[in-house]
Amino acid sequence: MSEESCYKIDVQNEDNNEVTLSPNEYNQILNIQEQILEKIASHEPTSEILEKLCLLAESSLPNSVASIMIKNKETGLMSVRTAPSIPQKAQDNLANLKPGPNGGSCGNAVFKNKPQFVQNTFEDDRWSNLRQVAIDFNICACWSTPIRDKEKNAIGSFALSSFEHRSPNSFHIELLKTAASVVSILLKDEEMEKRNKLFLDAMKNSANGIIITDEKNLIVEVNSSITDIYGYSRDELLGKNPKILASKEYSKSFYKKMWNALNTESKWDGEIVNKKKDGSAIDQWISITALHDENNLAHNYLAMFTDLTPLKEAQNKMAFMAYHDPLTNLFNKSYLETVLNTKKDKTLILLNINNFSYINTAYGFNIGDEILINVSRILEKNFEIDTLCKINSDEFALVFNEEIAITEKISEIQNFFMKNLINIKKIKLNITFSYGAVYGKNNLLRKASSALKEAKENGKNRFVIFEENSNVDYSKRESFINYTNLIKTALDDNQIVPFFQGIYNNETCQITKYESLARIVLKDRIISPYEFLEPAKLSGLLPEITKVMIDKTMKAMSLNNYEFSINITEDDLAEDYLNDYLNEKIALYKIDSKRVILEILEGVSSTGKKNHIKQLNLLKKSGFKIAIDDFGAEYSNFERILDLDIDYIKIDAKYIKDIDTNKRSYEIVRAISFFAKNVNIPCIAEFVHNESVQKIIKDLGISYSQGYYFSQPNKELLN
């Protein structure tokens, strides 16, 4: 994870909700503010300042133009005040624009007194009266924010128009808001003699703390935010050196470097810990600019302060989430790996709840989650464990920093859960585990996992202790051999069969797509992929299964016009056969490649292997669509999603299944949906299993739903 993606700064949007910006984005906006404030302080003409503001905004959004439109007080009609990059003819076409619901983004922004973000001006009804202007000058998208007077009435608009269809992100929204605010300040009084007052007003109203010092670095002006932040009165600060705020945590060399930057580059910014009047420390992001006179001598210094406390709290929260299970708040698998990587002797015991999938099926996922929470609390409270982790959906890890009597510890756990039932909403359950354990310093998780697998195969409530000198080769266990032989037979006897699950379009209220799911169909039973995919991977047979699924799915596609998604594995990409094979089959069955969606796991996309990325790009060029499956299951690399030009995002089922009862799941899904909407990527919600879940999915504006609420996997398509 990059530094930029980790450090976020929260601001307030139009609806007073927190909007997260990166330090780079924040500094871009801050830089615009500083440049404009400097021009105001230098008494430059308003027209030049407004033009500069437009150009600065344009530089933050490539392939765009900025404009300022002002409403005539007498006529109520709008005209262009400043638009340095827009042709005069286009400006003339916008003259005397009447604010209203069909008056484009700017006309609507003034009419409704709310920001307007139009992604496609060629189709959006808000541009119906200006459609020809959009077409003539290739204005594909237009985002506009109202410019308001002191009574909060809309008097004009600041807009960014783009030559491509797109939606704004948090940075663009904050940029528009900031620009409109600056214009509002400038328009309060354009008289030269009142420029200083406007500058002081801008300082006073700024949410950021501002300090101005003279050439001797003595404070000559502060705004109210500074007094609010530090607890000093204005009079206590005027005439003082800013070191009154210093925490004394920094050496002379630190300040020497700061002044060297100010003297050579006229600017310094960075994170610093200062001290309030009451002595408490405060983390701040400070940006200092040297203001020069006509002789290029520094006559003042402008410092802007931002409280980083919310950022630090967000960082701590992110760090907690990185190493903790969201349901139980226990440490997770990532943290376990760091603990085991110390190369010191430790005892590791893995506990896997027996029949947990049946518990979820019988009582529901909410009860299942409550059981996991109860088990975690029991383990924490009743057993002396150095580190307790929840590492999988129904699996716990117990770490002891020394060699212990493993058999006695497991017996202690067994006896406790045997004597104590778990009570949840009048449901009483006896919980048992399968156990895998090991003592040592190397590869503990792998060894304990191998022991756990053997214990589960031996029956319920069993345990196996891994022995270094064991002659057991777990890769050649009888079960693995049996499944490998089963897969080979299934391939030879044509027993790999696609089952189709419908994907429901939430806008048209119809099933418009299908996912093709692999099954082994025998005379007496149907075998789920959960049973044979791991052996198939270990035996190198996954690509052969994928080929069968591609062939049979496309054969089914030749009889209809639906889109179908087919799962692609990392093994398939490793063999580098997909493009040729897929194109061969679409030619055979006369299928349009645009109807084929290739689903890859989030983890495959995030690894960024050059050959894999090359193949995915080649498949895109061939017309195939790409979907990221189980998005959110791992670290979600949004930048990678954009780089790969993904067509669909399938949100991981673990967040969908309890979205109606789990606030965290809801917020995660909402965040993914918000990101997807902003980059115009449709989302598919997996595991929609009841009406309550489906309602939330629709309310969030997610395009598609998939799950048992609409259809179960079936050999035949739904009519």
GIDA-V283734 format. One record per run of one state. SS is the DSSP state (hx for helix, st for strand, lp for the rest). FROM is the first residue (numbers start at 0). TO is the last residue. Records with the same first field share a line. If there is no record, write none. Layout:
SS: FROM-TO, FROM-TO
This chain:
lp: 0-1, 6-6, 12-16, 41-44, 59-62, 71-75, 82-86, 93-95, 98-102, 112-114, 118-123, 136-139, 148-152, 162-168, 188-190, 205-207, 214-216, 222-222, 230-232, 237-239, 246-250, 265-265, 275-279, 292-296, 307-307, 322-322, 324-329, 331-331, 340-344, 353-354, 363-363, 382-385, 392-393, 400-404, 419-420, 424-425, 429-431, 440-442, 458-461, 465-472, 476-476, 492-494, 505-508, 521-524, 527-527, 538-540, 557-561, 568-568, 575-576, 589-591, 607-608, 621-623, 631-636, 644-646, 651-651, 656-661, 678-680, 685-689, 699-702, 706-712, 714-718
hx: 2-5, 22-40, 45-58, 87-92, 103-111, 124-135, 169-187, 191-204, 223-229, 233-236, 241-244, 251-264, 308-321, 332-339, 355-362, 364-381, 405-418, 443-457, 473-475, 477-491, 528-537, 541-556, 569-574, 577-588, 592-594, 601-606, 609-620, 637-643, 652-655, 662-677, 690-698
st: 7-11, 17-21, 63-70, 76-81, 96-97, 115-117, 140-147, 153-161, 208-213, 217-221, 240-240, 245-245, 266-274, 280-291, 297-306, 323-323, 330-330, 345-352, 386-391, 394-399, 421-423, 426-428, 432-439, 462-464, 495-504, 509-520, 525-526, 562-567, 595-600, 624-630, 647-650, 681-684, 703-705, 713-713
